[in-house]
């Protein structure tokens, strides 16, 4: 019989383990609801530092829901295995499999932690390894030690199952409660009542099952064989907006695109961002869900419409190698500098393509570097009256250094009204280091006294570059 002291120690160990697991469960189950729309990490349930480590880097051991709370036992068991004589009983191919498993664990922990599906591939073999190593460890141990160890594992599994069903119930209640503040009820109502969405006008659905559960409309799933060619264009580093537009509009009869803001940011390295910005108009935004409507024509075709007034600001017929912004008049005479921190140089990188390259020639450590330059209506060479009550559309094609894809590098349309001394702006952030077309549209307020369209560039080193070409300013009655 096991003595009373050992029984007490065993029960104390189990109690401590349950308490520690309970604290870990609280950490990984917490919901940062107010940040759902702003954090793309929410997709992988790793939006806080604690969850990033437990559910992310160490997710194989702590992403509970699949009996994962016994997987952490493999850490002490592997240490015992390698320092004991047990490893000598394995053949070479078996040792090779162990090292392959270790390499895979490290690779997923470093590179694939954001998505649980990669970790799940290792769950079955890891659970089997835990039980196998535990059995090897107990081969020469006493009877009561074996009973305690397997009881401990059983308690962990039962505790995990109870937690799983409790968590599942709470999650399901949240999903089916349409009145909860995070459900896109207005967007769902719009989809169900819109007469514009029918057999001849479908929705391109990007990873949003909510569309199929809560609407009666027909959609085209982004990964279906039917739409795969359009999605391939979106996934290309240098995809064709024109080809994707033709496929969606003509071949698939798509007139809308539904996705979530976090997925829009998740796919920022591909052509989807440019397509949404240039070929679509945002018609509904609800709790992070976005519904875009495709244009009737390509942006380039719409720009040529007789109803729109295009202001010529980009020339480049006779280029001379400029050294300062004053020397780029051959390319864009009305381009001027609004403000700067640091010394910058403007160069003609490609005369044929009419490309301006902007970079900083001298950077001091600790110095905040930024330059803003662009165009101002009715001033500095742009002899155009401010179009009050109309939309001004700033269309540019740029490429920027990869490390500068943040909210500080963008194009901005801003107006100022002297009567109430207020500024109002719209901006579009650069999302790719490759050539992309961006557009920002702003309705000019009545009484506006200043109207500025500008670039904001914040380099971090002398190697950082901003390249610009094909700048257009278009006045329209409606936003492009």
Secondary structure by P-SEA (a helix, b strand, c coil): cccaaaaaaaaaaaaaaaaaaaaaaaaaacccccccccccccccccccaaaaaaccccccccccccccccccaaaaaaaaaaaccccccccaaaaaaaaaaaaaaaaaaccccccaaaaaaaaaaaaaaaaaaaaaaaccccaaaaaaaaaaaaaaaaaaaaaaaaaaaaaaaaaacccccccaaaaaaaaaacccccccbbbbccccccccccccbbbbbccccccaaaaaaaacccccaaaaaaaacccccccbbbbcaaaaaaacccaaaaaaacccccccccccbbbbbbccccaaaaaacccbbbbbccccccccccccccccccccccccccccccbbbbbccccccbbbbbbbcccccccccbbbbbbbcccccccccccccbbbbbbbcccccccccccccbbbbbbbbcccccccccccccccccbbbbbbbbbbcccccbbbbbbbbbbcccccbbbbcbbbbbbccccc
